[in-house]
Amino acid sequence: MSYLHATEDLYKQAALTPDVGLCCTTNPIWQLPGLHIPNIMKEMNYGCGSTVNARDLVNEPTILYVGVGGGMELLQFAYFSRKKGGVIGIDVVSEMLEASKQNFAEAETQNDWFKSDFVDLRKGDALNLPIEDNSINVAAQNCLFNIFKTEDLKKALAEMYRVLKPHGRLVLSDPICEQSMPENLKNDDKLRALCLSGAIPLADYLNILTEVGFGTIEVRAKRPYRILDPENFDTQELIYIESIEICAIKDAMPADGACIFTGKAAIYFGTDAFFDDKKGHTLLKNQPLAICDKTAKALADLQRKDIFISESTWFYDGGGCC
């Protein structure tokens, strides 16, 4: 697969010679007490968002991170899971693994709590993870899976699902694009490797996650990312790319389909103290309740004049109807 070889070559060079402009993120680097991130890790931050969230990282979880980059997010994960081998980093590029190993040695000198053996670096392929079934609490990838064409994306997500424990979480950040990506750009191996032309619509990404089996999906953030313009790229129109942060949870699939949270909320403002839809959802008067898209549709179908349902904000921060 030429596009995968192009990606390996690109990130081999990025490991040997850090490329600060390779990817850019609008998400700030975590600032936590006692956490000091070496500059080299920041320079090798080849992501488009963040997959680190404290609410996912309780009870000393075992964490899998695919596509190690310079090791920055692995170090942040290790902050929450301070045990030998608590974080497993997988990469197909030997040079990137070696660069991360060196960066962890530097991190040890700047963080008295950190030991390099907190991170278990392994060579491996996202399409065939060297990880046991049902063994991981939190799996993560940042700006990697978007390089895959559809069938390989399904394989990569299915592999993450396989290794997660029941109720385990896949946290990912990837570029998306709601416009139709021109075929010539889709098939440009270098542009795919640069995390640009592999971007697909969010709905398509969510559909693949549900097909793989994830029963609960949270869209946690959606941000501007890049522009492909006619002057610099082989396109007839300006193409707008965003980045998304998603948490997909290995919950049992509900009979009526996955619960997908896109930042919608319901507000009941009727004469009673609350509204009970008799399906497990209680709306307290004038108290916004985060709702999944299924619940939003069901409430809208009631056509009540005393329930307001917001549009998707593409930001979900926990709680709600499920």
C-alpha positions as CSV (number, residue, x, y, z in Angstrom):
1,M,0.0,0.0,0.0
2,S,1.9,3.0,-1.3
3,Y,0.2,5.5,1.0
4,L,1.3,3.6,4.1
5,H,4.8,3.4,2.9
6,A,4.7,7.2,2.2
7,T,3.5,7.7,5.8
8,E,6.3,5.6,7.2
9,D,8.9,7.5,5.2
10,L,7.5,10.9,6.3
11,Y,7.5,10.0,10.0
12,K,10.9,8.4,9.8
13,Q,12.3,11.8,8.6
14,A,10.2,13.5,11.3
15,A,11.8,11.3,13.9
16,L,15.3,12.0,12.7
17,T,14.7,15.7,12.2
18,P,11.8,17.1,14.2
19,D,9.4,19.1,12.0
20,V,7.6,21.7,14.2
21,G,5.2,22.6,11.4
22,L,4.2,19.0,10.4
23,C,1.0,19.2,12.4
24,C,-0.5,22.0,14.4
25,T,-2.9,21.9,17.3
26,T,-5.2,24.5,18.7
27,N,-5.5,22.5,21.9
28,P,-3.2,23.7,24.7
29,I,-0.7,21.3,26.2
30,W,-1.8,20.1,29.6
31,Q,-0.3,22.0,32.5
32,L,-0.4,19.8,35.5
33,P,1.3,20.1,38.9
34,G,4.8,18.6,38.7
35,L,4.5,17.8,35.0
36,H,7.3,19.2,32.9
37,I,7.3,18.4,29.2
38,P,10.7,18.6,27.4
39,N,10.9,21.0,24.5
40,I,11.8,18.2,22.1
41,M,8.5,16.5,22.8
42,K,6.6,19.7,22.1
43,E,8.5,20.1,18.8
44,M,7.5,16.5,17.9
45,N,3.8,17.0,18.9
46,Y,2.5,15.6,15.6
47,G,-1.2,15.7,16.6
48,C,-4.3,17.7,15.8
49,G,-5.8,17.9,19.3
50,S,-5.5,16.1,22.6
51,T,-6.5,12.6,23.7
52,V,-5.6,13.2,27.4
53,N,-8.6,13.8,29.7
54,A,-8.4,13.3,33.5
55,R,-12.0,11.9,33.7
56,D,-10.8,8.9,31.5
57,L,-7.7,8.2,33.6
58,V,-8.9,7.0,37.0
59,N,-7.9,4.0,39.1
60,E,-4.4,3.6,37.5
61,P,-5.6,2.5,34.1
62,T,-3.6,0.6,31.5
63,I,-3.3,2.8,28.5
64,L,-2.5,2.1,24.8
65,Y,-1.3,4.8,22.5
66,V,-0.9,4.1,18.8
67,G,1.5,6.3,16.8
68,V,3.9,7.5,19.5
69,G,5.2,10.8,17.9
70,G,7.7,12.3,20.3
71,G,6.1,10.8,23.3
72,M,4.4,13.9,24.7
73,E,1.0,12.4,25.2
74,L,2.5,9.1,26.5
75,L,4.2,11.2,29.2
76,Q,1.0,12.9,30.0
77,F,-0.8,9.6,30.2
78,A,2.0,8.2,32.5
79,Y,1.3,11.1,34.9
80,F,-2.1,9.5,35.6
81,S,-0.9,5.8,35.5
82,R,2.4,5.8,37.5
83,K,3.3,2.1,37.2
84,K,5.7,0.0,35.2
85,G,4.2,-0.7,31.7
86,G,1.1,1.3,32.6
87,V,1.3,3.0,29.2
88,I,2.0,1.0,26.0
89,G,3.2,2.9,23.0
90,I,2.9,1.3,19.5
91,D,4.6,2.5,16.4
92,V,5.5,1.0,13.0
93,V,8.5,3.4,12.6
94,S,11.6,2.2,14.4
95,E,13.2,5.6,14.3
96,M,10.1,7.2,16.0
97,L,10.3,4.6,18.8
98,E,14.0,5.3,19.3
99,A,13.4,9.1,19.3
100,S,10.7,8.6,22.0
101,K,12.9,6.5,24.1
102,Q,15.5,9.2,24.1
103,N,12.9,11.8,24.9
104,F,11.7,9.8,27.9
105,A,15.3,9.7,29.2
106,E,15.2,13.5,29.1
107,A,11.8,13.6,30.7
108,E,13.2,11.6,33.7
109,T,15.7,14.4,34.3
110,Q,12.8,17.0,34.5
111,N,10.2,15.0,36.4
112,D,11.2,13.3,39.6
113,W,8.0,11.2,39.6
114,F,8.6,9.7,36.1
115,K,10.5,6.6,35.2
116,S,11.0,5.5,31.6
117,D,9.7,2.0,32.4
118,F,6.3,3.5,33.0
119,V,6.1,3.4,29.2
120,D,6.4,0.2,27.3
121,L,7.4,1.0,23.7
122,R,6.6,-1.7,21.1
123,K,7.0,-1.9,17.4
124,G,3.7,-2.8,15.8
125,D,1.1,-2.1,13.2
126,A,-2.3,-0.3,13.9
127,L,-3.9,-2.9,11.7
128,N,-2.6,-5.8,13.7
129,L,-1.9,-4.6,17.3
130,P,0.5,-6.8,19.4
131,I,-1.9,-6.5,22.3
132,E,-4.1,-9.1,24.0
133,D,-7.9,-9.0,23.7
134,N,-9.8,-7.1,26.5
135,S,-6.7,-5.9,28.2
136,I,-6.7,-2.1,27.9
137,N,-8.7,0.5,29.8
138,V,-8.0,3.5,27.6
139,A,-6.8,3.4,24.0
140,A,-5.8,6.5,22.1
141,Q,-4.6,7.8,18.8
142,N,-4.0,11.4,17.6
143,C,-4.0,12.4,14.0
144,L,-3.0,8.9,12.7
145,F,-6.1,7.0,11.6
146,N,-7.2,9.7,9.1
147,I,-4.3,8.5,6.8
148,F,-6.1,5.2,6.3
149,K,-8.4,4.5,3.5
150,T,-11.9,3.3,4.5
151,E,-11.3,-0.5,4.8
152,D,-8.0,0.1,6.7
153,L,-9.7,2.6,9.0
154,K,-12.3,0.0,9.8
155,K,-9.6,-2.5,10.6
156,A,-7.7,0.0,12.8
157,L,-10.8,0.9,14.8
158,A,-11.8,-2.8,15.1
159,E,-8.4,-3.5,16.5
160,M,-8.8,-0.8,19.2
161,Y,-12.2,-2.3,20.0
162,R,-10.7,-5.8,20.3
163,V,-8.1,-4.8,22.8
164,L,-10.3,-2.7,25.1
165,K,-11.9,-4.1,28.2
166,P,-15.7,-3.9,28.5
167,H,-16.6,-0.2,29.1
168,G,-13.1,0.7,28.0
169,R,-12.6,4.0,26.1
170,L,-11.1,4.8,22.7
171,V,-10.1,8.5,22.7
172,L,-9.1,9.9,19.4
173,S,-8.4,13.1,17.6
174,D,-8.5,13.3,13.8
175,P,-9.1,15.7,11.0
176,I,-12.6,15.7,9.3
177,C,-14.0,17.4,6.3
178,E,-17.6,17.9,5.4
179,Q,-16.9,18.8,1.8
180,S,-16.3,16.1,-0.9
181,M,-12.5,15.6,-1.1
182,P,-11.4,15.5,-4.7
183,E,-10.3,12.0,-5.8
184,N,-6.9,13.3,-6.9
185,L,-6.2,14.6,-3.4
186,K,-7.6,11.5,-1.8
187,N,-5.1,9.4,-3.8
188,D,-2.1,11.7,-3.2
189,D,0.0,9.6,-0.9
190,K,2.0,12.5,0.6
191,L,-1.2,14.6,1.4
192,R,-2.7,11.5,3.1
193,A,0.5,11.1,5.1
194,L,0.4,14.8,6.1
195,C,-3.1,14.2,7.6
196,L,-4.9,16.3,5.1
197,S,-6.6,14.5,2.2
198,G,-7.7,11.5,4.2
199,A,-10.2,13.6,6.2
200,I,-13.8,12.3,6.0
201,P,-17.2,13.7,7.1
202,L,-17.9,13.3,10.9
203,A,-21.1,11.3,10.2
204,D,-19.0,8.7,8.2
205,Y,-16.5,8.5,11.1
206,L,-19.3,8.0,13.6
207,N,-20.9,5.3,11.4
208,I,-17.7,3.3,11.3
209,L,-17.3,3.5,15.1
210,T,-20.8,2.1,15.5
211,E,-20.3,-0.6,12.9
212,V,-17.2,-1.7,14.9
213,G,-19.5,-2.0,17.9
214,F,-19.0,1.0,20.2
215,G,-22.3,1.5,22.0
216,T,-21.7,5.1,23.4
217,I,-19.9,7.8,21.5
218,E,-19.1,11.3,22.8
219,V,-18.1,14.1,20.5
220,R,-16.0,16.2,22.9
221,A,-14.6,19.0,20.6
222,K,-14.7,20.2,17.1
223,R,-12.2,22.9,16.0
224,P,-10.8,24.6,12.9
225,Y,-7.7,22.9,11.5
226,R,-6.5,23.5,8.0
227,I,-7.4,24.9,4.5
228,L,-6.6,23.4,1.2
229,D,-6.7,26.2,-1.3
230,P,-6.6,26.3,-5.2
231,E,-3.4,28.3,-5.2
232,N,-1.4,25.8,-3.2
233,F,-3.2,22.5,-3.9
234,D,-4.7,20.8,-6.9
235,T,-8.3,21.7,-6.1
236,Q,-10.9,23.9,-7.8
237,E,-12.4,25.1,-4.5
238,L,-11.3,26.1,-1.0
239,I,-11.5,23.0,1.3
240,Y,-12.0,23.5,5.0
241,I,-10.7,20.8,7.4
242,E,-11.6,20.6,11.0
243,S,-10.3,18.4,13.8
244,I,-12.5,16.4,16.2
245,E,-12.0,14.8,19.6
246,I,-14.1,11.8,20.2
247,C,-14.5,9.2,23.1
248,A,-16.0,5.9,21.9
249,I,-16.9,3.6,24.8
250,K,-17.1,-0.2,24.5
251,D,-20.6,-0.4,26.0
252,A,-23.1,-2.9,24.9
253,M,-24.9,-1.8,21.7
254,P,-28.5,-0.6,22.6
255,A,-31.3,-2.3,20.6
256,D,-32.1,1.0,18.9
257,G,-28.5,1.8,18.1
258,A,-25.6,3.6,19.7
259,C,-26.0,6.6,22.0
260,I,-24.2,9.4,20.2
261,F,-23.6,12.7,22.1
262,T,-23.0,15.7,19.9
263,G,-23.6,18.4,22.5
264,K,-27.4,18.6,22.4
265,A,-29.4,19.5,25.5
266,A,-33.1,19.6,26.4
267,I,-34.7,22.2,28.7
268,Y,-38.2,21.7,30.1
269,F,-40.0,24.9,31.0
270,G,-43.6,23.7,31.6
271,T,-45.9,24.2,34.6
272,D,-44.9,21.0,36.5
273,A,-41.7,20.5,38.5
274,F,-40.4,18.0,36.0
275,F,-41.2,16.0,32.8
276,D,-40.8,12.2,32.7
277,D,-40.8,10.7,29.2
278,K,-41.4,7.2,30.7
279,K,-38.3,6.0,29.0
280,G,-35.8,6.7,31.7
281,H,-35.3,10.4,31.1
282,T,-36.4,13.0,33.6
283,L,-36.2,16.7,32.8
284,L,-36.2,19.0,35.8
285,K,-37.8,22.4,35.2
286,N,-35.4,24.9,33.8
287,Q,-32.4,22.5,34.2
288,P,-30.6,21.7,31.0
289,L,-30.0,18.0,30.4
290,A,-27.4,16.7,28.0
291,I,-29.0,14.3,25.7
292,C,-27.8,11.9,23.0
293,D,-29.1,12.4,19.5
294,K,-31.6,9.5,19.8
295,T,-33.2,11.1,22.9
296,A,-33.3,14.5,21.1
297,K,-35.2,13.0,18.2
298,A,-37.6,11.1,20.5
299,L,-38.4,14.3,22.5
300,A,-38.7,16.3,19.3
301,D,-41.2,13.8,18.0
302,L,-43.5,14.5,21.0
303,Q,-43.9,18.1,19.6
304,R,-44.3,19.6,23.0
305,K,-44.2,23.4,23.3
306,D,-42.6,23.3,26.7
307,I,-39.4,21.4,25.8
308,F,-36.6,23.2,24.0
309,I,-33.9,21.1,22.3
310,S,-30.7,22.8,21.3
311,E,-28.7,22.1,18.2
312,S,-25.5,20.2,18.3
313,T,-22.7,22.2,19.8
314,W,-20.1,19.5,19.0
315,F,-18.9,19.7,22.6
316,Y,-19.9,17.1,25.2
317,D,-18.6,17.3,28.7
318,G,-20.3,14.4,30.4
319,G,-23.6,13.6,32.3
320,G,-27.0,13.5,30.7
321,C,-29.6,11.1,29.6
322,C,-27.7,7.8,29.2
